[in-house]
Amino acid sequence: MARLAPLVFLLCSTLVQAASPVQTLEVRRQGEAYVVDASLVAPVPRTLAWSVLTDFDAMARFVPNLQESRVTAGSGLQFTVHQRGVARFGPFEFPFDSARRIELRPPESIDSVQTSGNLRRLESHTTLVAVPGGTRVSYRVELLPGSDFPALIGAAFLRHEVREQLEAIVQEMLRRQGAAAPPS
């Protein structure tokens, strides 16, 4: 029975990943920085996907690692968002605090650049494209960690965090649509 445990674990983790809306998730190192490329298809109209992805004041209610998220300056298509939280991976915790300049190009893209925080650099670009059956969301983030980033598990940590965040965002899209969320 003990020899079956790794096989059962592998099978269960494969089934969980198969149920995930995240279709691709790649994390790679570039020098000291990390680049994350992810994509998913959310089974909702692009207008609904856009409204969830740009609801920064409510994001702490549905993104697991966020404790606070609020627009602090600006309005319209350019503004500043402050976010604070704790990312967890196994026994590791990574508290974060950042202010980011957000630029919207409705309903196609969202650009974000960190203006202050505990990462040395953070830039992201999100695009939304209507596709049959929903909305394709492509997400790219480039980050240069601060000194307290768990370098030994960096890629695995980021992969876990991005997947968890994207899955939570899709769950919120489905909740707002009024549909039953797929099992996780």
C-alpha positions as CSV (number, residue, x, y, z in Angstrom):
1,M,0.0,0.0,0.0
2,A,2.8,2.4,0.8
3,R,4.2,2.0,-2.7
4,L,0.8,3.1,-4.1
5,A,0.8,6.4,-2.2
6,P,3.0,8.3,-4.7
7,L,0.9,7.0,-7.6
8,V,-2.3,8.0,-5.9
9,F,-0.8,11.5,-5.1
10,L,0.3,11.9,-8.8
11,L,-3.1,10.8,-10.1
12,C,-5.0,13.1,-7.7
13,S,-2.8,16.1,-8.5
14,T,-3.2,15.4,-12.2
15,L,-7.0,15.4,-11.8
16,V,-7.0,18.6,-9.8
17,Q,-4.9,20.3,-12.5
18,A,-7.2,18.9,-15.2
19,A,-10.1,20.7,-13.5
20,S,-8.2,24.0,-13.4
21,P,-9.1,26.7,-15.9
22,V,-5.4,27.5,-16.2
23,Q,-4.3,26.0,-19.5
24,T,-0.6,27.1,-19.5
25,L,1.6,28.3,-16.7
26,E,5.3,28.7,-17.3
27,V,7.8,30.2,-14.8
28,R,11.4,30.8,-15.8
29,R,14.4,32.6,-14.4
30,Q,16.1,35.4,-16.3
31,G,19.2,36.3,-14.3
32,E,17.9,37.4,-10.8
33,A,14.3,38.0,-12.2
34,Y,11.4,35.6,-12.8
35,V,9.1,35.7,-15.8
36,V,5.7,34.1,-15.5
37,D,3.4,33.4,-18.6
38,A,0.0,32.0,-18.0
39,S,-3.2,31.6,-19.9
40,L,-6.7,30.4,-19.2
41,V,-10.1,30.4,-20.7
42,A,-12.9,31.6,-18.4
43,P,-16.3,30.4,-19.5
44,V,-17.8,33.9,-19.1
45,P,-18.2,36.9,-21.5
46,R,-15.3,39.3,-21.8
47,T,-17.3,42.1,-20.2
48,L,-17.7,40.0,-17.0
49,A,-14.1,38.9,-17.0
50,W,-13.0,42.5,-17.4
51,S,-15.2,43.6,-14.5
52,V,-13.7,41.0,-12.1
53,L,-10.1,41.6,-13.2
54,T,-10.5,45.4,-12.7
55,D,-12.4,45.3,-9.4
56,F,-9.4,46.2,-7.3
57,D,-11.4,47.5,-4.3
58,A,-13.1,44.1,-3.9
59,M,-10.2,41.8,-4.8
60,A,-9.3,41.1,-1.2
61,R,-12.6,39.3,-0.9
62,F,-11.9,36.7,-3.5
63,V,-8.1,36.4,-4.0
64,P,-6.8,34.2,-1.2
65,N,-3.5,35.8,-0.4
66,L,-4.8,39.4,-0.3
67,Q,-5.7,41.0,2.9
68,E,-6.2,44.5,1.5
69,S,-6.7,45.9,-2.0
70,R,-7.8,49.4,-2.7
71,V,-7.5,52.2,-5.3
72,T,-5.6,55.0,-3.6
73,A,-5.1,57.6,-6.3
74,G,-6.2,58.5,-9.8
75,S,-9.3,57.6,-11.7
76,G,-10.6,56.5,-15.0
77,L,-8.1,54.5,-17.0
78,Q,-5.0,55.3,-14.9
79,F,-4.8,54.9,-11.2
80,T,-2.8,53.5,-8.3
81,V,-3.7,50.4,-6.3
82,H,-2.3,49.4,-2.9
83,Q,-2.3,45.7,-2.1
84,R,-1.1,43.9,1.0
85,G,-1.2,40.2,1.9
86,V,0.7,37.0,2.6
87,A,1.6,34.4,0.0
88,R,1.9,30.9,1.4
89,F,3.6,27.8,0.0
90,G,4.0,24.8,2.3
91,P,5.7,26.1,5.5
92,F,6.9,29.3,3.7
93,E,5.2,32.7,4.0
94,F,6.0,35.7,2.0
95,P,4.3,38.9,3.2
96,F,4.0,41.5,0.5
97,D,3.0,45.2,0.3
98,S,2.9,47.0,-3.0
99,A,1.6,50.1,-4.7
100,R,1.1,49.7,-8.5
101,R,0.3,52.1,-11.3
102,I,-2.5,50.6,-13.3
103,E,-3.3,51.5,-16.9
104,L,-6.5,50.1,-18.5
105,R,-7.2,49.7,-22.2
106,P,-10.9,48.4,-22.0
107,P,-11.7,45.7,-22.7
108,E,-8.5,44.4,-24.1
109,S,-5.6,44.9,-21.6
110,I,-4.4,45.8,-18.1
111,D,-0.9,47.0,-17.5
112,S,0.6,47.3,-14.0
113,V,4.0,48.6,-12.8
114,Q,5.0,48.6,-9.1
115,T,5.8,52.0,-7.8
116,S,6.7,50.9,-4.3
117,G,6.8,47.7,-2.3
118,N,9.0,44.8,-1.1
119,L,9.8,43.5,-4.5
120,R,12.6,45.3,-6.4
121,R,10.5,45.3,-9.6
122,L,7.1,44.0,-10.6
123,E,5.4,44.6,-14.0
124,S,2.5,42.7,-15.5
125,H,0.4,42.7,-18.7
126,T,-3.0,41.0,-18.9
127,T,-4.9,40.6,-22.1
128,L,-8.5,39.5,-22.7
129,V,-9.8,38.0,-25.9
130,A,-13.3,36.8,-26.6
131,V,-13.2,33.2,-27.8
132,P,-15.9,30.6,-28.4
133,G,-17.2,29.6,-25.0
134,G,-15.7,32.4,-23.0
135,T,-12.7,34.7,-22.6
136,R,-9.0,33.9,-23.0
137,V,-7.0,35.6,-20.4
138,S,-3.3,35.8,-20.9
139,Y,-1.1,37.0,-18.1
140,R,2.6,37.9,-18.1
141,V,4.4,39.1,-15.0
142,E,8.1,40.0,-14.6
143,L,9.4,40.4,-11.1
144,L,12.7,40.9,-9.4
145,P,12.4,39.6,-5.9
146,G,13.4,41.4,-2.7
147,S,15.9,39.9,-0.3
148,D,13.3,37.9,1.7
149,F,12.0,36.0,-1.3
150,P,12.5,32.2,-0.9
151,A,15.0,31.7,-3.8
152,L,15.4,28.0,-3.3
153,I,11.7,27.4,-4.1
154,G,11.2,30.5,-6.2
155,A,9.7,29.0,-9.4
156,A,7.5,26.5,-7.6
157,F,6.4,29.2,-5.2
158,L,5.4,31.5,-8.1
159,R,3.7,28.7,-10.0
160,H,1.6,27.9,-7.0
161,E,0.7,31.5,-6.3
162,V,-0.2,32.4,-9.8
163,R,-2.4,29.3,-10.3
164,E,-4.1,29.9,-7.0
165,Q,-4.9,33.5,-7.8
166,L,-6.1,32.8,-11.3
167,E,-8.3,30.0,-10.2
168,A,-9.8,32.2,-7.5
169,I,-10.5,35.0,-10.0
170,V,-12.2,32.5,-12.4
171,Q,-14.3,31.3,-9.4
172,E,-15.4,34.9,-8.8
173,M,-16.3,35.3,-12.5
174,L,-18.4,32.2,-12.2
175,R,-20.0,33.4,-9.0
176,R,-20.9,36.7,-10.5
177,Q,-22.3,35.0,-13.6
178,G,-24.5,33.0,-11.3
179,A,-23.2,29.6,-12.5
180,A,-22.1,26.8,-10.3
181,A,-18.4,26.7,-9.9
182,P,-16.7,23.6,-11.3
183,P,-15.3,21.2,-8.6
184,S,-11.7,21.9,-7.6
